[in-house]
Amino acid sequence: MAISFDTLSQILPVVSGAGFPVLIRGRHGIGKSEGVYQFAKAVGMPVIERRASQMTEGDLLGLPDQNGVDVAGRKATSYNPPAWLLEACTRPVILFIDEIDRATTEVRQGFFELTDSRKIAGFTLHPDTVIIAAVNGGENASEYSVADMDPAEQDRYTTFDVAPTVEDWLGWATGADPAERVCAAFTDVRDVARANRVLKASGELRPVDEMIVDFIRQNPEHIEHTDTFEPGKVYPSRRSWVRFSDAGRSACLFDDCKANRALIAHLSAGFVGLEASIAFTDFSANYERQVSVEDIMVHGRIDRVEDFGVIEHTAMVSKITGSDFLAREMTPAELQNLANYFVRVPSEVGMTLFSAIAQGDLGPTNISEFYAITADNGVSVQEHVSEVL
């Protein structure tokens, strides 16, 4: 049974905390590696990543020590361990073994011992080091050039098949506060690209451009290809949308999608394939930078929705209900800003928002506080709800 990344994030601490290695299986480009790094960040541990498909026996055992050792009066060979192994043995780390099902038999045998007894070549992993492996195998193994794990090898891992939801990706893609766009500050594309990378790494820039997020939110069927793959054909994946976003940002193409329509069409086709490219190019050409959730919830920019109609308010409410604001206890300022917006939206859209606020574990807390607020125009939430009903 496949699970979402949200479920995986709850399971990983349990299994790793017990000291057992974890195997994550799933299609390419769904974010398996990103999930491992997010888990490592959450538990405050560094990641040592090894691509098993690129390793040899020497990468496991290390190199012979030129001095060797004395055994019963005779010289014998000893090995200096590779740096990654020594580090995993001396301090707690997340040892991330990627593409292990693409590794040679000899390398897999080495990791067989490491996942079974937590030691190799006489070196033992630190008690708190966590092993996580990732593969493209499992139910979709026939579509990839990978080797099946035999029952004994499989038994060394606690295995989870991951099939992330669209909401998983949207939640991650909108996870950071939006930064001011950097294009105006630079004249060289390489400078813009570097600035975007820095802002993205620091959490000041969303992982994915808001226009792409809105496109996927409205066209979830284009987030990835889930059917069989034709050889040589380009298909969309969660990873390819992120890369397309990075490329478009670096060249500031999304600042004027109408003027850059042809270039956006060619660029997107290279990343996500023809079908998704056609849909996105049409979407972007008619897209105007929309009001973000943060504009409403954090900055209180109600002035930006003054000219909205029912369709625009419906889209705005959809973005608010899909954000993480309603999933946690909101601050007084956020509740006030939300109330200022709530009393201005059409009644049917407003009640959709009101119902969404009441949902979830923290819904009762949020809705009771929200209900008692008076908006900046003098209308209380309680009065507005009564009038609508």
N, C-alpha and C positions, 0 to 999 in steps of 0.2 A: 504494500500500500504506500503510495507516494504521499509526502507531506509538504507543506509550505515552508518557506524560510522562517515565517513567524513561529511555527511549531518547532522547527529545528533549533531556533535560538533558545527555546525553553528546554530542549532535550540535551543539547551539547554540555551545559554545565553539569548536568546529572551524571552523564556517562563519563566525561573526562574527569570529573571530581572523584570518581571511583577508580580512576587509573586505567581505564580500558581504551584501546585505540578505536577510532571512529573511521568509517568509510562512507564518504558521501558520493552517491551515484546520481547522474542526471545528464541531460543533453548538454551539448556545448553552448557556451555563451549565456547561460542562465544566471551566472553569478556565484558559482561554487567557491571560487577563490576569494571573491569579495566577502562572502559570508564568513569564511575562515578568518579573514583579517578583521572583520567587524567583531567577531567573537573575541579575538585576541585583544582588541582595543578595549572591549567591555571588561575583561578580566585583568587588564593591565600587564600583559605578557608580550614579549617580543616574538616575532615569527621568524623561523628559519625555514625557508622554502627550498626544496630540492626537486628538480624535474627528473623523476626516475627514468624517463625515456631517454635522457641525455647522459646517464651515468654508466660507468664501467665498474668492474670489481675494484679497481684501484681507488675509485671515489668512495668506496665503502671502507676498505681496509687501510687506506693511507699509503705512504711510501716507506720502504725499508730504511731503518736507522743505519747510517754508515758504520757506526760503532758496534752494532749488534749487542748481544748479551752472552754471558758465560753460562753454559749449562754443563755441569759435570766436567769442567775443565776444557770444554770445547766451545768455540764460537758458534752462535746460533743467530738466526735472523729475527729481528724484532721490528715492529712497525710503528711509525709515528702516525697517530690518528689524523684524519682530515679535520680541519678547523670546525666545520659544522657539527661533527660528532662530539668533539671535545667540549664545545660550548653547550650542547644539549646534555652532556654528562655532568657539567660543573655548575649549571644554574638552570632554573625553571624556564622553559621556552615552549612555544607551540611549534612542534616539528611537523611541518606541512609537506607531505609527500604527494606531489601531483603527478598524474599520468602514470601511475604504477602499473596499470594494465598494458602499457606500451613499452615497458622495460624489458631488458633481456632476462632470460631465465636465471642467470647467475645473480643479477642484481635483485631480482624478486626473491631469490632464496636468501639473500642477505637480509632483506627487510622482513622476511618470514621469521627469522630469529629475533630481529629487533622488536617486532610486534608481539612475539610470543613470550620471550623471556626478558625483554627490555635490555638486551646486551648484544654486543657484537665485537669480535676480535679482542675479547678481554676487557672491553670498556662497557660500563653500565650506565644507563640513562639516569639523570637526576630523578629522585622520587616524584617530583612535581611536574616533570616534563610531560606534555600531552602530545600524543601522536594523532594526527588527522590526515587521512589520505583522500584523494578525489580521483574519480574515474568517469569516463563516458559510457561505461558498460551497463550491466543490468538488462532491463527489458529491451533497450534500444541497441544492444551490443552489435547486432548484425549490420548496422549502418556505419560502424566505425572499424578502423583497422586496429583492433585491440585483441588481446588474448584473454580467454576466459580464466577465471580463478578456479582452481580445483577446490573440492570441499574442505580440505584441511587448511588451505590458505584463506578461504572465505571465513572459516570459523574463528580466525584470529581477530576479526573485526566485529564491531557492532555496526551493522550496515543500515543506512537510511537512503531510500530513493527519494529524491527531491523533485517536485514539480511545482515551482513557485506560481503564485497567483499574479494576476495583473496588479492587484492591490499591493503585493509585496514590492514590485518594481516601482510603482508610483510613489509609495511611501518612502523608498530609498531615494528616488530621483528628486523629490521635493524636500529632502531632509535638512538641507542647510538653508540659512537665511540668505536671501538674494543680495548680491553685492552690486554696487554701482558698476555699470558696464565700463570696460576699460578701453574700448576702441578709440574714444576721443583723446585719450592721453598719449597715444603712441602713433607713429607713422609707419613703423616697420611691422610687417605681419609676424615676424619672429618675436618681436617684443610683446605683441599682443598675446601670442601663444604662451610665452613664458609667464606673463602676468596672469593669464587664466589658470595655468597650472598651479601657480603659487596660491592664488585665491581659492582654487578648488581644494588643494591639499590642506589649507588652513581652515576649511569649513565656511569661508566667507562667500563662496559661490556655489550655487546649486550644482549637483553632479551632472544634471541634464538641463539643457535650455528649456525655459518654460513653454515655448511654442511646441516643442516636441512632446513634452509632457501632456499638454492639452490635446495634441493630436492623438496620442495613445489613449488618453482618457476617453476620447470620443470615438476612437476607432481601435478598440482593443484587439481585434482580429489581426492587426498588422504588427503586433509586438514581437511575434516570432512564428516560425514555421513549425507546425506540429505533425505534418503528414510525412510521407516518405520523401527522400531527397533525390532529385535527378542529378546525375553527375555533371559537374561544371556549372551548374546554375547557382546564382547568388540568391540567398534567402535572408530575411531579416532575423535577427536575434536580439536579445536584450543588450548584449555586449556591442553589437554593431550599431545600435541606436546611440549608445553612449559615445562611441568613436565618431559617429557622424556629427553628434552635437559638439564634440571637441573641435573637429575640423571646421565646422561652420562658424563657431565662435572665434576661432583663431583668425579667420579671414573676415570676420564681421559680416558674413553673408546675410545673417538674419536681421540686420538692421534695416534693410530695404529688400524684402523678398520679391516684390514685383520687379524691381530693376535687375535683381540677380536670379530671376526665375530660371533661365536656361542653365546657369552654372549650378544652382541648387538641384535641378533635375538630374544633371549628369553626376554630380557628387553623391547624391542620395542613392542613385541606382548602383553605384559602385559599392556602397556600404550595405544597403538593405534590399537590393533587388528591384526589378522593374515594376512589379505590381505595387509594392509599398511606396516606391518612389513617385509613381503617378499620383497616388492618393495624397501623399504628403505635399507634393509640389502644388497641386490645386488648393490644398488646405492653406499652405503658407502664403500663397499669392493673395488670398482673401482675408488673411489674418492681420488683425491689428493688435499690438501689444496689449494684452488684457490686464485688468486690475488683478493683482496678486492677492492671495489670502492674507499675506503679511501687511499689505496696504490697508486692509480693513482691520484685522485683529490687532496688529502691533502699532501701526502708525495712525489709525483712525481716519484715513483719507476718504471720508464719506462723500466729499466733493467729487471724487472720481467716478461715482456711480449715479450722479444726478440725472444724467440723460439716458439711463438704462431703461429698456423695456422688459417685458416678461421673459423673453428669450435670454437676454443678457443676465437678468437676475437669476434665472434658473441655472445658467452655467456657473454663475458666481457661487450660488448656494451649493451646487454640486462640488465645487472645489473646496469650499469650507468643510462640508461634511466628509470629504475624502482626506482632509488634512489630519494632522495629529493633535490639533488644538482641542477637538471635542473628545479625544481619547484620554485626556488627563484633566486634572483639576485646573481650571483656568484662573488666571490672576484677576484681581478686581479691575485692572485697567483693560484687560482683554474682554471681560464680560461687559464693561461699559461700552467699549467700541462696538462689540457685537450687538448690543441693544440699540445703539445709535443707528446701526444699519438695519436691524430687524424691523423697526417701526416704519421704515421707508419702503420696504419691498411689497409687491402685490400680495394680497392675502393668502392665496393658495400656495405661493412659493414660500411665504413666511411660515406657514404652518408645517411645511416640509422641514424647514430649518428648525422650528421649535421642537418637532418630534425627534429630530436627530440629536439635539442637545440632550434630550432626556434618556437617550440610549446609552448602553455600556455600563461598566462597573461604577464610574463616577458620575453617571447621568443624574441620579437623584440629587447629588451635591450641587452640580452645576446648574440644574434647572431651578432649584429652590432659590439660589442666589440670583440667577438671571431674572426670575419672575418678579423679584422685589426692586429691580432697577428702574429708574426714570431716565429716559433718553435725553439727549442734549436739546431736543426741541420741546421738552416739557411733557411728552407723552410717556406714560409708564408702560412697561411691558405687560403688566396685568390688565390695564385698561385696553391696550391694543388687542390682546388675545380675546378679551371679552367681547370687544366690538366685532372682531372677525367671526367669532363663533356665533 
